[in-house]
């Protein structure tokens, strides 16, 4: 392993938090993922840098020496390229980010702040991807995490760029006592008589792609509950047997809810990073993108329903 600046940031974060678990939360990693990262770093240095105590971890004698040098390197790296205003104060780049219903947001923000500590990041909730594009076009946002669908890619002027983060299958969440709960997958047509929870028009193709899939399956949903709330509220209503819903692959079902793939995978969704060209430098775009992608990988690794689907779909 080659030692990189991000490894030094990990060491500083663990030391500051006093716990691998707390540092993982701040950085947007899983605790297991950060523990594995720390083990690799310690193998590089040839001996432990932290020792466990009753409340967390603290640096070893050698670890304290490494940390002192790490903090100096990180501080110097963060100072590269900074400019000072006329009054001598340091200028900070501001990044205005919009997102909604995106499971990667929390972990992504933690990673961005760790990797670009000099960046002043503000987050705004915007539901519709089309609204995000409008705000980017008007210069009221710098970047956004939105969604689109295969064949309905986001449209915008040359002032805005976008890049797909990942395209994932849409699954269905059912009450744990649902009649189809024992199947490895569920045919969309078999849910024709169920009530559905649907989020509103997102300006990018939803719920049109859902209705198109239902039509292709030979039915029109009889009962629709339009719902725009948090995932926990949605899952509680599903658990109570009030309906079913299309859900993201990264969802963590609560007790009383089961998540199943749909036969033939008729619905897909793409997470998209969009940004205003003149407002965001290439290095910031790359940091935001890689932070979102890494967070998604962590989340999907913790989704058994996705792992089961993938093992059947992508056989070697």
N, C-alpha and C positions, 0 to 999 in steps of 0.2 A: 504494500500500500504506500502511495506517495502522500506525504503530509500536505494538506491543503488548508487554506484560510478557514474554510467552513469547519474543519476539525477543531481548530483553535477556538472558534466561536462556540462550539459544543462544549468544550472544556470550561470556558468562562461561564456559560449558562448554567452548567451543573454546579459549579462552585458558587455562583450567585444564588441559585435556588436552594442549595443545600440538600438536594434530593434529585435523583434521576427521574422519578415520576413527575415531580413538579416542573423540572426543566423540560421534560417531554411535552407537557401541556403547553408551556410557553412557546416552544419551538414548533408545535404542530406535529410532533412525531408520536408514534405509539411508544409506550414505555419499553416494550420488548425491542422495538426498533432502535431506540436510543441506547439501550443497554448493549445491544450488539455493536453499535457504532463505537461506544466507549471501549469495548473489549478490543476492537480492531486498533483503536488509537493507542491503547496501552500495550498491545503487542508491538506496535511500531517503536514505542519508547523503551520497551524491554522490561518494564516493571509496573506495578500498580501505581496509579496517580491519585486514587481515592480509596478511602477505607470506610466501611459502614460503621455507624453508631446507632444509638437507640432512636434518633430522630431523623436519620437520613444518611448523608455521606459528608466527609470532610477530606481535604487534600492530605496526602501523605507528605512527608518531608520533601521527597523528590517532586511530588506533584505541585507543591507550593512554588518550587523553583521554576518548573515548566509553566505554571500559570502566570507568574510574574512576567516571563518573557512573552507568553501568548498575548497577554493584555497589551503589552507594548506594541507587538506586531499588529494586532487588530486595530489599535488606536491609530497607528501610522497609516494602515491601509484605508481606514475610514476617512482620513484627512486628505487622501489623494484626490485631486481634482476639485476640492472645495474652493469656493471663492468667497471673498468677504465684501460686504456691502460698503458703501462710502463711509458709514459711521464706524466701520471696523468690526461689526458683528458678522457672524458667520451666516451665510445664506443657506437655507434648506430647501431642497426640491420638494414640492408638494405634489402628491399623486391622489387625484380624486377618483375613487373606485366605486362602481355600482354593481350590485348583485342582488339576487333574490332566489329563494328556494334552491340554493346551490349548496350541496353537502360539503363542498371543498372549501367554503369560505373561511371558516374558523381556522383550520389548519394552515391554509394558504396564507392568511394574514400573519399568523405567527411566524411562518417561515420567511416571509418578505421582511418583516421587522428585524428578524435575526440576521438576515443576509445584507440588508440595507438599512442599518440603524440610523443613518443620517437622513433617511427619507421620511417626510411627514405624510403619513397615509391617513386619508379620511374615507369612510365607507358610508354609502347611501343605499337604502333599500329602494329598488325600482322593480316592479313586477314584470312588466312586458319587455321582451327583448327589443321590440320595435321602438319603445320609448327610450331605451338605452341608446340605440343608434341615433335617434333624434337629438338627444342630449350631447352625444359625442360630436355630431355634425355642427351643433351650435356652439361648441367649445365650452359647455357647462360641465363636462366630464372629461377625464383623461383616458380612462380604461374601464372595461366592464366585463363581467362574466355572465353571459347569456346562454340561450339555447336555440337550436334550430333542428330541422328534421331532414332526412335524406330526400333530395329532390326539391327541398324548400330552403336552400341555404340563404343566410342573411344577405340582404342587399343594402348597399350604401355607396356614397360617393368616393372619389379618390382621396378625400381628406381622411378617411377612416380605413383601417386595415383590420382583418380578422384572421384568426388561426384556430383550427379545431383542436381541442384538448383531448377529447375521447368521444367515441360513439358507442353507446351502450344499449342493450336491449331493455325494453320496458317490461316490468313484471306486474303481476296482479296480487293485491293483498286481500285476503279473505278472512272472515271470522274463523276461529279455531274449530268451531263446530260445523262449518259449512259442509254441505253434502259432497263437495269435491276435494275435501281436505287431504284425502289419502293418495291422490294421484301424484305422479312425479311431475306432471305438467297439466295444464288446463286448456281446453279448447275454448277460444273466445265465444263460439256459438253456444257453448253450454252455459254461458252466463247471460243469455238473452233475457231471462225473466228476473234477473237480479236488479236491485236498485244500485245506481252508480254515483259515487262522489267524483265530481269533475272540477278542476280549477278553471277559471275564466280564460277568455281569449288572451293569448300571450303575444299577439301580433306577429308571430313567427310561423304559425301553422296549427297550433293547438287551440281548441279541441278538434279542428277539422280532420287531422290525421286519425284521431280516435274514431270519429263517426265514419270515416272512409273504411277503416278496418272492420267496423261492425257491419257496414253495408256489404263488404266483400265476404263476410262470414254469414250473411243472409238474414240479418235482423236489424231492427232499430231499437235502441234502448228505450224501455217503457217508462222508467223513472230515473230522473236526473236530479241530484242534489248539487247545486253549485256551491263550491266550498273554497275559500281562500283563508286559510289559517295555518297554524303550525302543524308539523307532522304528528306531534303527540296527541293533539285534539283529534286529528283525522283517525289515528290508530285507535283511540278510545272509542270512537263511534263505530268503527269497523268491528272492534271486539264486542261491542254491544249488539252486533247483528243488524245494524241499520243500513248496511250496504257494503259494496266492494269498491276497489279503486285501483287504477293504474298507479304504480309507484316506481321510484328510481331503484336501480340495482344496488345502490349503497345503503338502502334503508335497513335499520335494525329493528325487526319486529318486536313489539312488546308482548308479554303474555296475553293470550287470547287472540293473537293474530298470526296467520301463516302467510308466507310469500311464495308464490309459485311462478315458474316461467309459463309463457303462453305457447301452445303448440304452433310450430312454424315461425315463431318470433315475428309476428306481423307489425310490431311497433318498435321503432328505434328513436333515440334522442341523442343529439350531439351537444356536448358542452363546448362553448366557444369563448375565446378571449378576443375582445375587440378593443381597439385603441385609436386615439387621434394621433395621426402621424407627427404633426408638428409639436405635440405636447410631451411625447414620451420617447426617451432615448432607447436605442437598441438594447443596451445592457439591462435597462429596467424592464423592457418587454420580456427579455429572456428570463429574468429573475421571476417575474410574475408567472410566466408560463410554466417554468420548471417547478415552481412552488405549488401551483395548482395540480400539475401532473403527478408530483410526488405525493401530495395529499390524497389524490384520488386512488393511487396505488395502495396506500395504507388502508383506506376505507374499504376498498373492494376485497382486500385480503381478509377482512373481518366479516365478510358477507357469505355465509355458508350456502345460501340459495344460489348465489352467483357462481361460486366455485363448483357446485354440483352441475349447474347448467353448462358451464364452460367445459367440464370434464367430459360431458356427453357430446357437446357440439364440436369441440376442437380435439378430436382424437388423433394421436400421432399415426 
